[in-house]
Amino acid sequence: MRHRARPFAILAFAALPLAAQPARPALRGADALLASLDRATPRWVGVEQQIWGFAEVGYQEVKSSALQQAEATAAGFRLTVGVAGEPTAFIAEWGSGKPVIAIIGEFDALPGLSQAASPDKSPVVPGAPGHGCGHHLLGTGSLAAAVAVKEWMIANNVKGTLRYIAAPAEEGGSGKVYMVREGVFKDVDVAVSWHPSDANAVTGQSSQANISGKFRFFGVASHAAGAPERGRSALDAVEVMDVMTNFLREHVPDGTRIHYIITSGGAAPNVVPDFAEVYYLARHNDMRIVKDVWERITNAAKGAALGTGTTFDLQLVSSVYNLLIVDTLARVMQGHLARVGGVPYTAEERAFGEGIQKSYPNSIVPIAEAAKVAPLKLGGSQMGSTDVGDVSWTVPTVQLEAATWVPGTSAHSWQAVAAGGMTIGAKGMMVAAKTMALTAAELFTNAQLIAAARAEFEQKRGPGFTWSTVLGTQKPALDYRKPASRGN
C-alpha cells in the first residue's frame, strides 16, 4: 500500500502536538435544521424500511441505489451515476465552490442474515441476505442529513458544495477504495460519516487494515473409488492450505485476525473435485503486518498446490486502510452528538430489547445505555475494518456511531437485523442524521475549523505520504458475492 512516512503509529497520535482548537461561533439556524429532520423523519423511515426489505449484497444493490437516487433527485441534487466503475455507486451534489463537504452513505446487506423485525430468531427467507450491519440505516441517515443541510444552506444563504457520496459494497468489496483511486474525494475538504452500533459515540479510535481474496484450486477429476490415483483433489489443496494457515496463527503479531470460508468444495463425494475455492481475510491495525501475513497465507496456498499436484490462482477482492482519526473534528462532532442525545426506549421498545438480550446468555449491558452518549475516547485501535479508512487517509474524515441496535448486540447478527427493521433502528438513524447535519453545517460556516483539521490531518499522515492500494489497477470485483465458479 503506502509506507513513505510512519502512517501506522496509531498509539502515538494522542502525543502529537496539535494546534489550539479554532474559535467556534454559535451555529445559526441549528434549531431549524434539527426541526426539519424531525418533520422529515416519516419520509426517511419509509426509505430505510424499503432498503431493509431489499437486502441487496455488495455491488448488487440495484433497487436500493435506484431508490436513493430518486430521493436525491426529488430533493434537487445533481446526480452522477456509476462512478469508479461501480454501477450502483453515485454522487448527489448541490451548490458550488468551496468548501466541499461530503456526507458518505452505504446500502449493502450481508449474506445469510435474513431476519424479521422480531426479538426471536425468525428468518424471512432462510439463507437470504439481511442488513446485519445496518447499512439501510447508514445510507438513508446520511442522505437525510444531506437533504437537511441543503435546505439549511438555502435558508441561511450559505455558499459551498455539498455532496452525498453513495458507496456500494463496504462489506468486503472495497467500494470506497476504488472511489478514492478514481479521484472522487480529491477536492473534498472534509468527509462526514457514521455507522450503526449499539451505542452512541464519536469514533475516536482507529480500525483494522485488511486484505482479502479468493484462492481457487484446480485439480483433476476422477472416480473416487475406481481410479483415485488418477485424480488430483482441489479440495485436498484447500484443506491443506487451511491447516497450514491455522498453524500460522501461533506465529503472527498480537492483534492479527485471519478468517476464511470454503466457498466451493466439490459436487459429489464419489468424484475427486477438480475445483475448490477458499475465501480469506487477514486483518491488523498496521498494514505492513497485514501485507506480511497475506504473503505467508499465499505461500501456504503455493505449498498446498505443490503438495497435492494442483494449481491455483488468486483473485484479490478487497483491501482497506485503518482509520486515521482527526481529533479536531472528533471533538466538534462530540459536541453536536451531546446536543442531539441518545435513543430513549418506549415501553414497547424496551420489551423488544429485553427479548433480544435473552438471546445473548451473558448479556450484561443495561438497555438504558442506548439513551446515553459515550464520552469521547481518543487514541488506540478497535477491531473491525471499513473502507472509510481509505477515505480518511485521503481527506480529513469524521464519523460517529448511533444506537440502532439493542445494547450488547453484535454487528453481523440476526439480532442487529431485527432491531434495524423496527423503531429502535429508525431512532438511532435520526440521531446520526442530526449529528452529521450539525457537523456539516458548522464546517460550511467555520473556515478556521477546516484549516485546523487539515493541519492535524497532514501532521498525522507525515511528510511525503502518498496513498496507494494493493488492489492496484484492477477493476472492482463486482461478482465477489456471487456463488463460486471457475470463472468469477
N, C-alpha and C positions, 0 to 999 in steps of 0.2 A: 504493500500500500504506500505509505509515506513515512520516511524517517530521516528528515533532514535536521530537525531540532530535537526536542525532548517532549514530544506531544503526549506521552503516556505517564508523565509524572503526576498522576491524579492526586495522590495524597499530599503533594507539595503545594497544590493550588492555594489552599487556605493561607499558606505562609507568604504568598507573593504580596509585595507592597502594592496596594491598589489606590487609585485616585479617590479623593473625597467624593462623597455622594453629591450629585448635582442638586441644585435647588428644585423643589417640586411645587409649583403653584397649584392652587385648587383647580380641579378639572371642571371646566364649565360644562353644563348640560349633563352631568353624570346621573342625576336623579331621573331625568327624562330618558336617558339611554337605558337605564335599568327598567323603567316603566314600559318602554317599548318592547323589551324582551318578555316582560310579564304578559303583555297583551298578545304577543305572538306565540306564546307557549303552545296553545292548542294546534296551531299550524305545524310547528316543528315536531310535536309529539306524533302527529299524523304521519309525517315524513319518516321519522325513525322507526315507527312501527311497521311501515311498509318494507323498509330495508331489512328490519329484523325478520320479516316473513320471507323476503327474497333469499337471504342467507347464501350469497354467492361467494365462492372462494376466489383466491387471488388471480387476477387477470381475466376472470370470467364474470366480473361484476357489471354485466351489461345493463340490467334493469336498474340497479342501484345508481349507477353513474347517470343513466338517462333521466331518472327522477331528479337527481340533484341538479343536473344541467337545466332541466325545465324550471326548477325553483329559482336558480340563479338568473336565468333569462327573464323570468317574470319580475324579478327584483331590479332589473335594469343593468345587469352586468354584461360586459362584452366577453364572449367565450372563445377560447382556443381549445380544440378537442384533439385527442390522440397525440399528446405531446410525448417526446422522448421515445417514440416507437411503441407506446403503450396505448392500445385502443380505448381503454376505459379511463385514462387519465385526462384531466382537463384543467384549464386555468380560467377563472372568472375574475375579471378586472373592472375596476371603476376608478375614475379620476385620472390625473396626470401629474407628472413632475415628482419632485422629491418632497418628503421622504417616501420610500416604498416600503410598506408594511405588509407582510404576508401572513395569512392565517392558514394553517395546514389541516387538512381533513383526510380521513381514510374510510373505507367501507367494505373491506373484505372479511369474510367469515372463515371459520376453521372446519376442516373435515370431521365428520363423525360425531358432532356435538348437538344434533337436533334435540330440542327440548321445548316443552310447553312452558308457559308462564305459570308454573306450579311449584310449590315447595317440595314436591315429591318427584323423583326421577320418572319422567314420562316423555319419551321422545315423540315428536310429532310424526316424523318419518324415520324409523330406525336406520342408523347408518348415514343419514343425510347430514349436510353441514349445519352449523349453528354459530351464532355470534358469541362465542365463548370468550372473546376479548373486548366485546362491546364496541366494535368499530361502526356499527349502525348508529350508535350514540355519538361516537367521536366525530364522524363526518358531518352529521346533522347539527351537532352543537357548534362546530366550527363555522359551518355555513350560516347558522343563525346569528352568530357573533358578527360575521362579516356583513350581513344584511343590516343589522342594527347599527354598526359603525358607519356604514354608508349613509343611512338616514340621519345619523348624528352629524356627520360631516356636512351634509346639505344644510341642516338646520342651523349649524354654527359657522357656516362659511369657512370650513377648514380645507386647506389645499393638500394635495399629495395623491399618491397612488395606492389603492387598496386592492389586494389580491387574495382570492381564495384559491388555494392550490389543492386540488383533489388528487390524491395519490393512491393508486391501487397496490395490492399485493404487499402490504407491510409484513404479513406473516410469512416470512421466508422467501419472498420474491424480490426483495431489494428495490421496490418500485421507486423510492426517492433517490436511490443511488444513481440510477440511470437519468433521473431528472437533474441531479447535481452535475453529472457528467455532461449533459447536453446544455448546461448553462441556464436552467430555469431560475436559479436563485442568484445569478451573477450580479444583478443590480438591486437586490433586496437589502434594505438597511437592517431590519430585524424580522425574524420569523417567530410566530407565536403559535403554540400548540397545546394539546392536553392529552390525557389518556384516562379511560375508565379505571376504577380502582374500588377498594373497599374503604377508602379513607379520603379525606380532603387535605391535600398538601401540595406545596410547590416543589417541583423537582430540583433538589439541591445537590444530588449525588450523581455520579457518573453511572454508566451501564457497562455491559459486556460487549466487546467487539466479537464478531464471529465470521466463520466461513462455512458454507455448506455445499454439498454436491452429491450427485448420484453416480455410484460405481457400478458399471454394467459389465458383467462377465459373460463370455461366450465360450461354450464348450462343444461337445459332440454328442448328439442324441443316439441312444441305442436301447435295445431291450434290456431292462434292468436285471432280468433273470437269465434270459437266453444268451446274451452276449455282453455282459457288463464290462468285459475287458476292452471292448471297442468304444465304450463311452468315456467322455471326459465331462464331469459334472460341474456345471456353472454354479449350482447350489453349494457343492463342496467348497468351491473357491470363496463364496460369500461367507460360509460358516468358518472357514479357516481364517479369513480376514477378521471376522468378528472376535474370534478367540485371541488373535494376536493383539488387536486393539484393546480388548478388555484387560490383557496383561499389562498394556501400556499405562493403564490408569495409575499404577503404583509409582510411575516414574515421570510424572508431569508436575509442574508447579501447582501449589495450592491455589484454589480458585478456578482451576480448569474444569470445564464441563464438556463431556463428549456424549452425544446422543445418536442413536441410529434406529432405523426400522428396515426390515426386509420387505420391499415392495413387490417383489416377484421371486418365487422360489420353485417354479415348475408347475406343470399342469396335472400330472398323474404320478403316483409313486412307482409304477412299473415302467416309467420312461425316464432314462437318465436325462436330467434337464440340460438343454443346450443354451439356456438363457436364464440369468438371475440378476437381480438388482438390489442393491442396498443403498439407503439414503442416509448420509452422515451430516452431523452438525457439530462443530467444535467452537468453544467459547472461552474467553478470558477477558479481563479488563485491559490487557495490553496486547495490541495486535501483533507485536513481534512474537509473543508467545503463541498466539493463535496460529500464525504462519508456520512456526516451527512444529507445533503439534500436528497441523494439517499435513506437513511434509512427511511426518512419521506415519500418519494414517495412510497416506498414499503409498508409502513404502511397504506397509502391511498388505495393501492390495497387490503390489508388484510381487511380493513373496508368495501370496496366496495363489496368484495366477501361475507362477513358476512351479510351485509345488503340486498343482493339480492339473497341469497341462492345458490350461485355458488361457485366454487373453481377456483384456478388459479395456474399456475406455471410461473417461470421467467427464461428466457434464457439470461444470460449476453452476450452481443455482443462485447462490446468494453470498454476499459479504458486506458487513456493515461495520462502521466505526463505533467506538464508545462515545457517550455523550460528553461534550465539552460544556461545562456549566459556566455561565456568566453571572457571577454573584450580584452584580449591579442590577441586572434585570430580575433576578430571582427575588431580591428584596422588594422591588417595586410591585411585582405580581403578588407577593405575600400580603402586602397592604391591601390590595384590591380583593384578594380572597377573604381576608379577615372582614372586610366590609360586607361582602356578599353573604358569608356564613356557610354553614354546613347543610345537612339534609335531615331535618327532624321527621320522624315517622308518625303517621296516624296509627290508631289502634289496629286497623286492618293490616297496615304495612308491618307493624311490629309482630303480629301473629304470623304473617308470611315469613318474616325474618327468623322468628323462633323455629319455624318449620325447617327452614334452610339450615340453621345451625345444628339441628338434630342430626343432619346427615354427616356432620363432622364430629366424630366421637369425642375429640379432645378440644372442641372449640371453647375458648375462654375470653374471647373479645366481646365486651359488652355492646349490645345493639346501640346504646346511646352514643357510642363513639362516632356514628355516622353524622350526628348533628354538630360535631366539633371540627375545628380547624387545627391541624397539627402545627406546632412551631416549626419554623424554617430550620432545616438541618443542612449545613453546607460542608462539603468535603467527603472524601471516601467514595465508595462504589457499592452498587447493589446488583443483584442478579437480574438476568433478563437482558434482552437486546432489542434495539429498534433502529430502523433506517433513518429516523430523525437524527441519529448520531452523525451521519454523513452531512446532513444539513448544518448541524451545529459546528462542524469544522470548516464550513464554508461561509457562514453568516452568523452573527450573534443570534442566539436562539433561547427562548424561554418557554417553559411548559409547566403545567400543573396536573395533578390527579384529582378526580372528584369521586365521591362515594356513590357510584351507580350500582354497587353490589352490597349485599349484607356484610357487615364487618366480620372478618375472619374468612371470607370467601377467597378461594384461589382463582386466579385467571385460568383460562383454557379448561373450564369445567362446566358441567351442566348447570351447576348452581349459579354461575355467572350468567349463562344464557337465560335462565329463569327470571332472575331479577332484572335483567336488561329488557325483558319483554313486558314489564309492568311499571307501575308508577314510581317505584324506587329508582329504576334506571332513568326515567324521564326527569325526575327531580335533580339527580346528580348531573345530568346533561345540562340543565339550565344553570346550575351553579357554575359549571365550566364556561358556558357561553357568556354569562355575565362577567366573570373574572377576565376572560380573554378580551371581551369588548372594552372594558375599562382600561385594561393594559394597553391595547392597541390605540385607544383614544388618547391616552397620555403620551404615547410615543409620537403621535401625529402633532402634538402641541408642545413638545419639550425637546428641542434640538440638543440641549445640553445632555439630556439623558441618553440619546442615541450616540452622541460623541463619547460619553463616558463608557458606554457599553462596548463600543468599537475599540477603544483604547485597551480595556481589560481583555477583550477577545484577542487582539493582536499580541498582547503580552503573553497570554497563556498558550497561544499557538507557537510562539517562539519565532525568532528571525529566520527568514528563508524557507518557511513552511510552504509546501506545495501539496495540495490534495491529489490523490490518485487512488485507484481501486484495483484489487487483484482480479476483478472481472474484466479488466482491460477494455477492449473494443467490442466484446461480444454483445449481441442483441439480448434484450430481456427474454428470460426463459418463460414465454407465455404459456407453455404447456406443462409447467412444473407440477401442477395439481392434477393432471390427467393420469389415468392408470399407466403403469409401467409397460413399455414396449421397446422393441429393439431400436426403433427409430426416433422416439421422442426424448 
